[in-house]
Amino acid sequence: MLERARREQGSQPPNMSDSLSNFTPTTANTTASVTLDLLENLIPALLKVFLVVLVGYIFGRTGLYPKDAARNIAKLCGDLLLPVYVFNAMASISVTPEAWDFFYAVLISKSCVFFMILFLGLAVDRARGRVGRAAISAVFCTQSNDFAMGIPIFQVIYTTTNPGYRFFFYIVAPISFMILNPIAFVLMEFSRRRATGGGFKCNIIGSVFKQVLTSPLVVMTFAGVLLRLLLWQPASDLEWYSGYIEPVFDVISQAFTGCALFSLGLLIVGKFVLLKRNSPVKPIMFILVKSLVLPIILKFVIDLLAPGNTSLSTAGFLYGIFPTAPGVFTYCLHYSMSADMVALSMVLGTIASAPLMLGMGSMVAIATDPDFDINTFGAAVPYFKMIPAILSICGCLFFVSRSCFVFKKLHRDMKIFRTLLLTAGCMLIVCYISLFPCQVRQPVPVSSSAMVVVFISC
């Protein structure tokens, strides 16, 4: 396919009748095939992440696993799996000047967003308990689900160009759980004591910071850094650690990603009903700040600290897109602060992050390839268009079957017929791309007609 693309580059666009699986590298120096291969690996990585979340949701929704157990799984991840995961990485990490630029950029960006949301919340909200609500909102907009979702995506995108980027997550993690979150904890504790009529003493600040510093995650982080400083040498020379200790920690840390994503699926169960009794305006605003404002600020700061480093700035933008960690919901339950609002925001933000990560990951793949061939890549574009169409078909069929067999509204609900029309339009797109060849940069009449059908059905 790549040979044909190169022959037809000067005459006509390539034919797209071949399947996407044919876009495999045939030569070692074919940069376009490397880009296509990266995008082919990005989609399965995203599917793995969200399929585990979906499995957790199905288990909790059907009662196969009690949804209340999500708190126990989250406690296991926070007290054992994640601390071991971080210790294992910090003990063998190599910090570069580029990593420090990323650290300072994340620190500045998250601090700006944190205090901006905090002050706006205090200025807009005048009701009782506004301090705690503003604090939990600031935490929501700055704490990312980077370990469970971010590292698998970075491993796919930067495994060949910048493999050290995935270690940036461990370097910037203390910004949230050691600098910004303790400030929010103090404010939420102040708001809770004020609501219950209790007094707020200065020793509460010390107890909050003591609780943070003695948490397993912070202790294991310092232990990993201390081990690395005591044995300061290249990571490849730590043979005794990599040969005896690291394999044991690998077994424990590898369970973190699956458990964290599964517990996230369990937490989502029962949260969609919150849309009926809560306005989605505030959650949507928080999602926009977390998924759009923070990445833009982070990219701007990286461009100031490391001008000309396009790869680092795009990595920072992608880092900011990752959704909020489910641990924020645990903070809400502990301090009794806006649990419904945070739960709804967490669910909508996780769903919205999927297309954002796919789109941004694709742009990063193209941006990191200086010899990108648009003609060769264009042949694969229609097959990437099939992904939202197939997902739309699955969602529409689920809605129709749920309405017919559960609520039995087929005879009196016009949404069913509009959904069936939407399904037909998406199926027309998939069938056309699969069965008929089309050419790059030329209009696709059948696909355009299908999009008209989809628009009318909506």
FIBA-988100 format. One record per residue (C-alpha): x, y, z; residue in one letter. Coordinates in Angstrom, 3 decimals, always signed. Example, Ala and Ser with C-alpha at 12.3 -4.5 7.8 and 13.67 -1.06 7.14 Angstrom:
BEGIN
{site {+12.300,-4.500,+7.800},a}
{site {+13.670,-1.060,+7.140},s}
This chain:
BEGIN
{site {+0.000,+0.000,+0.000},m}
{site {+2.820,+2.399,+0.816},l}
{site {+4.582,+1.509,-2.449},e}
{site {+1.426,+2.337,-4.390},r}
{site {+1.028,+5.587,-2.414},a}
{site {+4.509,+6.691,-3.376},r}
{site {+3.926,+5.831,-7.065},r}
{site {+0.636,+7.692,-7.199},e}
{site {+1.756,+10.719,-5.174},q}
{site {+2.481,+12.787,-8.295},g}
{site {-0.453,+11.614,-10.395},s}
{site {-3.512,+10.808,-8.302},q}
{site {-4.441,+10.148,-4.684},p}
{site {-4.164,+6.604,-3.415},p}
{site {-6.990,+4.081,-3.458},n}
{site {-8.586,+3.307,-0.131},m}
{site {-10.111,-0.078,-0.822},s}
{site {-7.518,-1.868,+1.280},d}
{site {-8.111,-2.357,+4.976},s}
{site {-6.345,-0.386,+7.651},l}
{site {-4.333,-3.405,+8.652},s}
{site {-2.358,-3.096,+5.414},n}
{site {-0.790,+0.124,+6.672},f}
{site {+2.194,-1.560,+8.287},t}
{site {+5.782,-0.385,+7.858},p}
{site {+7.511,-2.018,+4.936},t}
{site {+10.798,-0.204,+5.361},t}
{site {+12.611,+1.061,+8.403},a}
{site {+12.885,+4.613,+7.097},n}
{site {+9.244,+5.123,+6.115},t}
{site {+8.146,+7.836,+8.489},t}
{site {+4.558,+7.897,+7.253},a}
{site {+4.187,+4.202,+8.076},s}
{site {+5.608,+4.904,+11.533},v}
{site {+2.923,+7.537,+12.076},t}
{site {+0.181,+5.185,+10.915},l}
{site {+1.526,+2.419,+13.111},d}
{site {+1.506,+4.785,+16.101},l}
{site {-2.111,+5.742,+15.458},l}
{site {-3.044,+2.083,+15.080},e}
{site {-1.536,+1.433,+18.512},n}
{site {-3.154,+4.507,+20.075},l}
{site {-6.706,+3.358,+19.394},i}
{site {-6.269,-0.066,+21.070},p}
{site {-4.605,+1.637,+24.048},a}
{site {-7.582,+3.946,+24.490},l}
{site {-9.971,+1.038,+24.046},l}
{site {-8.176,-0.961,+26.727},k}
{site {-8.497,+1.904,+29.183},v}
{site {-12.169,+2.574,+28.599},f}
{site {-13.132,-1.087,+28.224},l}
{site {-11.851,-1.777,+31.733},v}
{site {-13.938,+1.163,+32.960},v}
{site {-16.918,-0.255,+31.062},l}
{site {-16.399,-3.695,+32.606},v}
{site {-16.404,-2.126,+36.064},g}
{site {-19.598,-0.255,+35.229},y}
{site {-21.302,-3.411,+33.909},i}
{site {-20.299,-5.425,+36.980},f}
{site {-21.671,-2.742,+39.272},g}
{site {-24.790,-2.083,+37.210},r}
{site {-25.787,-5.740,+36.999},t}
{site {-24.987,-6.454,+40.639},g}
{site {-22.241,-8.970,+39.865},l}
{site {-19.953,-6.884,+42.048},y}
{site {-21.225,-4.521,+44.757},p}
{site {-20.700,-0.923,+43.708},k}
{site {-19.957,+0.009,+47.323},d}
{site {-16.765,-2.039,+46.999},a}
{site {-15.310,+0.726,+44.834},a}
{site {-14.206,+2.544,+47.990},r}
{site {-12.360,-0.573,+49.186},n}
{site {-10.628,-0.975,+45.826},i}
{site {-9.746,+2.727,+45.817},a}
{site {-8.299,+2.360,+49.314},k}
{site {-6.233,-0.620,+48.139},l}
{site {-4.925,+1.424,+45.227},c}
{site {-4.130,+4.448,+47.397},g}
{site {-2.523,+2.583,+50.293},d}
{site {-0.599,-0.186,+48.520},l}
{site {-0.651,-0.397,+44.731},l}
{site {+0.004,+3.248,+43.860},l}
{site {+2.716,+3.806,+46.533},p}
{site {+4.597,+0.719,+45.325},v}
{site {+4.074,+1.848,+41.739},y}
{site {+5.570,+5.275,+42.459},v}
{site {+8.420,+3.885,+44.579},f}
{site {+9.382,+1.468,+41.823},n}
{site {+9.609,+4.329,+39.332},a}
{site {+11.322,+6.869,+41.604},m}
{site {+14.036,+4.397,+42.604},a}
{site {+15.248,+4.089,+39.011},s}
{site {+14.254,+7.432,+37.505},i}
{site {+16.687,+9.704,+35.678},s}
{site {+15.829,+13.404,+35.893},v}
{site {+16.793,+15.562,+32.916},t}
{site {+16.681,+19.356,+32.445},p}
{site {+13.664,+18.820,+30.206},e}
{site {+11.896,+17.123,+33.110},a}
{site {+12.509,+20.144,+35.337},w}
{site {+11.042,+22.446,+32.681},d}
{site {+7.966,+20.247,+32.623},f}
{site {+7.787,+20.247,+36.433},f}
{site {+7.974,+24.029,+36.710},y}
{site {+5.416,+24.456,+33.922},a}
{site {+2.938,+22.089,+35.590},v}
{site {+3.511,+23.763,+38.961},l}
{site {+2.829,+27.237,+37.555},i}
{site {-0.143,+26.145,+35.457},s}
{site {-1.882,+24.100,+38.139},k}
{site {-1.297,+26.810,+40.733},s}
{site {-2.847,+29.431,+38.458},c}
{site {-5.900,+27.286,+37.745},v}
{site {-6.208,+26.206,+41.396},f}
{site {-6.261,+29.722,+42.841},f}
{site {-8.329,+31.082,+39.953},m}
{site {-11.111,+28.538,+40.608},i}
{site {-10.754,+29.028,+44.356},l}
{site {-11.154,+32.822,+44.214},f}
{site {-13.930,+32.666,+41.616},l}
{site {-15.816,+30.167,+43.764},g}
{site {-15.512,+32.417,+46.804},l}
{site {-16.598,+35.458,+44.796},a}
{site {-19.599,+33.892,+43.056},v}
{site {-20.932,+31.560,+45.765},d}
{site {-22.351,+33.336,+48.826},r}
{site {-24.090,+30.378,+50.448},a}
{site {-22.987,+28.652,+53.634},r}
{site {-20.069,+26.270,+53.116},g}
{site {-18.731,+28.122,+50.078},r}
{site {-15.115,+27.779,+51.213},v}
{site {-15.242,+23.997,+51.091},g}
{site {-17.091,+23.938,+47.761},r}
{site {-14.573,+26.309,+46.206},a}
{site {-11.699,+24.186,+47.512},a}
{site {-13.070,+20.891,+46.145},i}
{site {-13.786,+22.602,+42.812},s}
{site {-10.159,+23.745,+42.640},a}
{site {-8.974,+20.205,+43.365},v}
{site {-11.263,+18.828,+40.662},f}
{site {-9.788,+21.166,+38.044},c}
{site {-6.149,+20.343,+38.869},t}
{site {-5.902,+16.667,+39.876},q}
{site {-5.582,+14.381,+36.856},s}
{site {-6.029,+10.651,+36.498},n}
{site {-2.512,+10.540,+35.123},d}
{site {-1.227,+7.227,+36.481},f}
{site {-4.192,+5.074,+35.405},a}
{site {-4.941,+6.799,+32.072},m}
{site {-1.969,+8.994,+31.264},g}
{site {+0.941,+6.569,+31.453},i}
{site {-0.590,+3.939,+29.095},p}
{site {-1.277,+6.657,+26.508},i}
{site {+2.199,+8.197,+26.811},f}
{site {+3.812,+4.776,+26.496},q}
{site {+2.144,+4.347,+23.112},v}
{site {+2.758,+7.842,+21.747},i}
{site {+6.324,+8.437,+22.979},y}
{site {+7.718,+4.915,+23.188},t}
{site {+10.037,+5.518,+20.200},t}
{site {+10.570,+9.287,+20.117},t}
{site {+10.717,+10.294,+23.809},n}
{site {+10.431,+7.243,+26.073},p}
{site {+11.441,+9.277,+29.124},g}
{site {+8.272,+11.384,+28.978},y}
{site {+6.278,+8.801,+30.889},r}
{site {+8.513,+9.377,+33.931},f}
{site {+7.341,+13.004,+34.038},f}
{site {+4.135,+11.797,+35.696},f}
{site {+6.069,+10.701,+38.781},y}
{site {+7.980,+13.974,+38.928},i}
{site {+4.905,+16.216,+38.768},v}
{site {+2.676,+14.046,+40.981},a}
{site {+3.778,+15.737,+44.262},p}
{site {+2.447,+19.055,+42.948},i}
{site {-1.116,+17.912,+43.590},s}
{site {-0.927,+15.632,+46.607},f}
{site {+1.786,+17.546,+48.509},m}
{site {+1.297,+21.225,+47.594},i}
{site {-2.192,+22.042,+46.297},l}
{site {-4.351,+19.335,+47.862},n}
{site {-3.254,+20.073,+51.475},p}
{site {-4.359,+23.690,+51.009},i}
{site {-7.766,+22.443,+49.875},a}
{site {-7.936,+19.958,+52.764},f}
{site {-7.396,+22.758,+55.287},v}
{site {-10.108,+24.878,+53.684},l}
{site {-12.556,+21.966,+53.552},m}
{site {-11.853,+21.097,+57.180},e}
{site {-12.427,+24.751,+58.093},f}
{site {-15.736,+24.750,+56.192},s}
{site {-16.885,+21.481,+57.780},r}
{site {-16.115,+22.631,+61.328},r}
{site {-17.770,+25.965,+60.696},r}
{site {-20.915,+24.222,+59.418},a}
{site {-21.102,+21.976,+62.490},t}
{site {-20.506,+24.853,+64.894},g}
{site {-17.064,+23.702,+65.964},g}
{site {-14.041,+25.909,+66.300},g}
{site {-11.088,+25.952,+63.970},f}
{site {-7.696,+25.975,+65.669},k}
{site {-4.272,+26.415,+64.179},c}
{site {-3.213,+22.919,+65.209},n}
{site {-5.706,+21.555,+62.670},i}
{site {-3.434,+22.867,+59.922},i}
{site {-0.547,+20.928,+61.404},g}
{site {-2.652,+17.774,+61.701},s}
{site {-3.742,+18.015,+58.069},v}
{site {-0.180,+18.384,+56.811},f}
{site {+0.952,+15.607,+59.148},k}
{site {-1.723,+13.338,+57.713},q}
{site {-0.568,+14.181,+54.187},v}
{site {+3.140,+13.665,+54.924},l}
{site {+2.533,+10.325,+56.670},t}
{site {+0.311,+8.916,+53.914},s}
{site {+1.693,+5.793,+52.201},p}
{site {+2.005,+7.557,+48.844},l}
{site {+4.161,+10.386,+50.191},v}
{site {+6.269,+8.066,+52.346},v}
{site {+6.993,+5.718,+49.446},m}
{site {+7.752,+8.653,+47.175},t}
{site {+10.372,+9.991,+49.590},f}
{site {+11.712,+6.465,+50.060},a}
{site {+12.160,+6.052,+46.325},g}
{site {+13.877,+9.434,+45.996},v}
{site {+16.136,+8.648,+48.961},l}
{site {+17.111,+5.310,+47.476},l}
{site {+17.912,+6.995,+44.187},r}
{site {+20.055,+9.660,+45.890},l}
{site {+21.964,+7.150,+48.002},l}
{site {+22.727,+5.065,+44.961},l}
{site {+23.225,+7.887,+42.495},w}
{site {+24.248,+6.223,+39.276},q}
{site {+22.673,+5.482,+35.907},p}
{site {+19.514,+3.440,+36.194},a}
{site {+21.006,+0.680,+34.055},s}
{site {+23.736,+0.109,+36.689},d}
{site {+21.330,-0.756,+39.500},l}
{site {+21.574,-4.458,+38.723},e}
{site {+20.871,-5.609,+42.273},w}
{site {+17.672,-3.583,+42.360},y}
{site {+16.486,-4.530,+38.878},s}
{site {+17.363,-8.174,+39.428},g}
{site {+15.848,-8.888,+42.845},y}
{site {+13.583,-6.098,+44.141},i}
{site {+12.068,-4.593,+41.016},e}
{site {+10.430,-7.843,+39.767},p}
{site {+8.569,-8.194,+43.069},v}
{site {+7.369,-4.592,+42.944},f}
{site {+6.429,-4.989,+39.273},d}
{site {+3.946,-7.715,+40.151},v}
{site {+2.262,-5.412,+42.685},i}
{site {+2.399,-2.212,+40.646},s}
{site {+1.036,-3.819,+37.469},q}
{site {-2.237,-4.429,+39.280},a}
{site {-2.742,-0.708,+39.902},f}
{site {-3.958,+0.352,+36.457},t}
{site {-6.591,-2.360,+36.182},g}
{site {-7.861,-1.896,+39.741},c}
{site {-8.012,+1.890,+39.425},a}
{site {-9.945,+1.788,+36.154},l}
{site {-12.270,-0.950,+37.439},f}
{site {-13.065,+1.072,+40.555},s}
{site {-13.741,+4.099,+38.349},l}
{site {-16.342,+2.055,+36.478},g}
{site {-17.939,+1.048,+39.775},l}
{site {-18.066,+4.687,+40.891},l}
{site {-19.921,+5.674,+37.719},i}
{site {-22.817,+3.328,+38.554},v}
{site {-25.893,+5.304,+39.567},g}
{site {-24.387,+8.689,+38.735},k}
{site {-26.305,+9.276,+35.478},f}
{site {-29.519,+9.860,+37.425},v}
{site {-27.870,+12.990,+38.802},l}
{site {-28.495,+14.630,+35.433},l}
{site {-32.230,+14.589,+36.169},k}
{site {-32.048,+16.522,+39.427},r}
{site {-28.899,+18.607,+38.948},n}
{site {-28.081,+21.229,+36.376},s}
{site {-25.142,+20.209,+34.172},p}
{site {-23.990,+23.816,+33.717},v}
{site {-21.510,+23.865,+36.593},k}
{site {-20.024,+20.408,+35.795},p}
{site {-19.594,+21.402,+32.145},i}
{site {-17.782,+24.579,+33.209},m}
{site {-15.412,+22.586,+35.405},f}
{site {-14.799,+20.086,+32.588},i}
{site {-13.969,+22.920,+30.188},l}
{site {-11.500,+24.371,+32.682},v}
{site {-9.903,+20.978,+33.324},k}
{site {-9.771,+19.718,+29.729},s}
{site {-9.255,+22.938,+27.765},l}
{site {-8.125,+25.874,+29.918},v}
{site {-5.493,+23.951,+31.884},l}
{site {-3.900,+22.361,+28.763},p}
{site {-3.758,+25.722,+26.991},i}
{site {-2.137,+27.435,+29.982},i}
{site {+0.297,+24.533,+30.389},l}
{site {+1.332,+24.657,+26.739},k}
{site {+1.796,+28.451,+26.946},f}
{site {+4.015,+28.157,+30.046},v}
{site {+6.116,+25.391,+28.487},i}
{site {+6.634,+27.542,+25.391},d}
{site {+7.932,+30.298,+27.682},l}
{site {+10.225,+28.044,+29.731},l}
{site {+11.459,+25.889,+26.832},a}
{site {+10.991,+27.874,+23.614},p}
{site {+11.182,+25.809,+20.466},g}
{site {+10.566,+22.488,+22.195},n}
{site {+7.414,+21.518,+20.311},t}
{site {+7.463,+17.936,+21.514},s}
{site {+7.458,+18.964,+25.173},l}
{site {+4.695,+21.554,+24.704},s}
{site {+2.420,+19.071,+22.918},t}
{site {+3.121,+16.521,+25.662},a}
{site {+2.093,+19.136,+28.225},g}
{site {-1.119,+19.858,+26.347},f}
{site {-1.919,+16.142,+26.201},l}
{site {-1.137,+15.798,+29.915},y}
{site {-3.668,+18.499,+30.753},g}
{site {-6.462,+16.756,+28.842},i}
{site {-6.561,+13.683,+31.070},f}
{site {-9.754,+13.564,+33.168},p}
{site {-10.008,+14.097,+36.891},t}
{site {-8.917,+11.275,+39.180},a}
{site {-11.681,+9.395,+41.040},p}
{site {-9.893,+10.145,+44.309},g}
{site {-11.500,+13.594,+44.272},v}
{site {-14.865,+11.926,+44.853},f}
{site {-13.373,+10.232,+47.912},t}
{site {-12.382,+13.640,+49.271},y}
{site {-15.981,+14.801,+48.813},c}
{site {-17.326,+11.884,+50.817},l}
{site {-14.747,+12.386,+53.560},h}
{site {-15.455,+16.104,+53.998},y}
{site {-19.134,+15.994,+52.889},s}
{site {-18.563,+18.551,+50.140},m}
{site {-20.581,+18.663,+46.878},s}
{site {-20.544,+14.901,+46.283},a}
{site {-23.278,+14.979,+43.617},d}
{site {-21.700,+17.806,+41.653},m}
{site {-18.240,+16.214,+41.674},v}
{site {-19.631,+12.777,+40.805},a}
{site {-21.543,+14.154,+37.829},l}
{site {-18.529,+16.188,+36.695},s}
{site {-16.264,+13.155,+37.018},m}
{site {-18.579,+10.980,+34.881},v}
{site {-19.077,+13.585,+32.151},l}
{site {-15.386,+14.499,+32.155},g}
{site {-14.300,+10.880,+31.770},t}
{site {-16.659,+10.389,+28.832},i}
{site {-15.607,+13.648,+27.170},a}
{site {-11.905,+12.836,+27.571},s}
{site {-12.056,+9.869,+25.177},a}
{site {-12.449,+11.838,+21.908},p}
{site {-10.153,+14.576,+23.233},l}
{site {-7.343,+12.106,+23.935},m}
{site {-7.845,+10.378,+20.580},l}
{site {-7.785,+13.650,+18.656},g}
{site {-4.869,+15.122,+20.556},m}
{site {-2.926,+11.863,+20.388},g}
{site {-3.358,+11.819,+16.623},s}
{site {-2.161,+15.425,+16.341},m}
{site {+0.863,+14.651,+18.524},v}
{site {+1.716,+11.711,+16.282},a}
{site {+1.617,+13.969,+13.237},i}
{site {+3.485,+16.830,+14.938},a}
{site {+6.360,+14.591,+16.018},t}
{site {+6.892,+13.308,+12.462},d}
{site {+8.738,+16.022,+10.448},p}
{site {+8.623,+14.005,+7.191},d}
{site {+4.922,+13.324,+7.377},f}
{site {+3.382,+12.255,+4.044},d}
{site {-0.186,+13.532,+3.763},i}
{site {-0.935,+11.386,+0.707},n}
{site {-0.072,+8.159,+2.456},t}
{site {-1.800,+9.140,+5.661},f}
{site {-4.872,+10.353,+3.804},g}
{site {-5.629,+6.830,+2.681},a}
{site {-6.241,+5.848,+6.293},a}
{site {-8.450,+8.808,+7.247},v}
{site {-11.772,+7.194,+6.251},p}
{site {-11.053,+4.202,+8.442},y}
{site {-10.529,+6.471,+11.430},f}
{site {-13.892,+8.054,+10.563},k}
{site {-15.450,+4.628,+10.998},m}
{site {-14.631,+4.593,+14.713},i}
{site {-17.208,+7.197,+15.858},p}
{site {-19.739,+5.729,+13.433},a}
{site {-19.336,+2.235,+14.898},i}
{site {-19.511,+3.592,+18.446},l}
{site {-22.638,+5.543,+17.517},s}
{site {-24.245,+2.388,+16.156},i}
{site {-23.499,+0.507,+19.369},c}
{site {-24.884,+3.324,+21.488},g}
{site {-28.031,+3.663,+19.385},c}
{site {-28.737,-0.073,+19.438},l}
{site {-28.242,-0.086,+23.207},f}
{site {-30.699,+2.788,+23.607},f}
{site {-33.296,+1.132,+21.371},v}
{site {-33.040,-2.260,+23.079},s}
{site {-33.146,-0.660,+26.519},r}
{site {-36.241,+1.333,+25.616},s}
{site {-38.021,-1.643,+24.035},c}
{site {-37.331,-4.358,+26.591},f}
{site {-37.008,-2.345,+29.788},v}
{site {-39.301,+0.662,+29.452},f}
{site {-41.489,-0.626,+26.564},k}
{site {-41.871,+2.815,+25.025},k}
{site {-41.525,+1.889,+21.373},l}
{site {-45.120,+2.709,+20.503},h}
{site {-45.190,+6.172,+22.075},r}
{site {-41.643,+7.510,+22.112},d}
{site {-40.516,+9.301,+18.947},m}
{site {-36.907,+9.287,+20.187},k}
{site {-36.769,+5.619,+19.224},i}
{site {-37.448,+6.363,+15.559},f}
{site {-34.939,+9.221,+15.486},r}
{site {-32.383,+6.895,+17.030},t}
{site {-33.104,+4.250,+14.389},l}
{site {-32.614,+6.891,+11.696},l}
{site {-29.304,+7.890,+13.275},l}
{site {-28.259,+4.226,+13.308},t}
{site {-29.100,+3.898,+9.610},a}
{site {-27.009,+6.957,+8.772},g}
{site {-23.987,+5.681,+10.707},c}
{site {-24.320,+2.237,+9.121},m}
{site {-24.401,+3.873,+5.690},l}
{site {-21.094,+5.597,+6.444},i}
{site {-19.472,+2.369,+7.634},v}
{site {-20.738,+0.325,+4.677},c}
{site {-19.633,+2.909,+2.127},y}
{site {-16.123,+3.201,+3.524},i}
{site {-15.785,-0.571,+3.857},s}
{site {-17.134,-1.626,+0.462},l}
{site {-16.377,+1.188,-1.967},f}
{site {-13.089,+2.896,-2.743},p}
{site {-12.879,+6.645,-2.355},c}
{site {-10.069,+9.050,-2.997},q}
{site {-8.374,+11.531,-0.750},v}
{site {-9.366,+15.198,-0.952},r}
{site {-12.407,+14.368,-3.074},q}
{site {-16.018,+14.609,-1.915},p}
{site {-17.736,+11.435,-0.845},v}
{site {-21.380,+11.736,-1.994},p}
{site {-22.745,+8.739,-0.125},v}
{site {-20.918,+9.652,+3.079},s}
{site {-22.211,+13.243,+2.767},s}
{site {-25.734,+11.985,+2.292},s}
{site {-25.351,+9.823,+5.360},a}
{site {-24.215,+12.820,+7.384},m}
{site {-27.366,+14.666,+6.235},v}
{site {-29.430,+11.749,+7.495},v}
{site {-27.595,+11.870,+10.811},v}
{site {-28.176,+15.631,+11.081},f}
{site {-31.907,+15.291,+10.363},i}
{site {-32.269,+12.501,+12.915},s}
{site {-30.710,+14.658,+15.622},c}
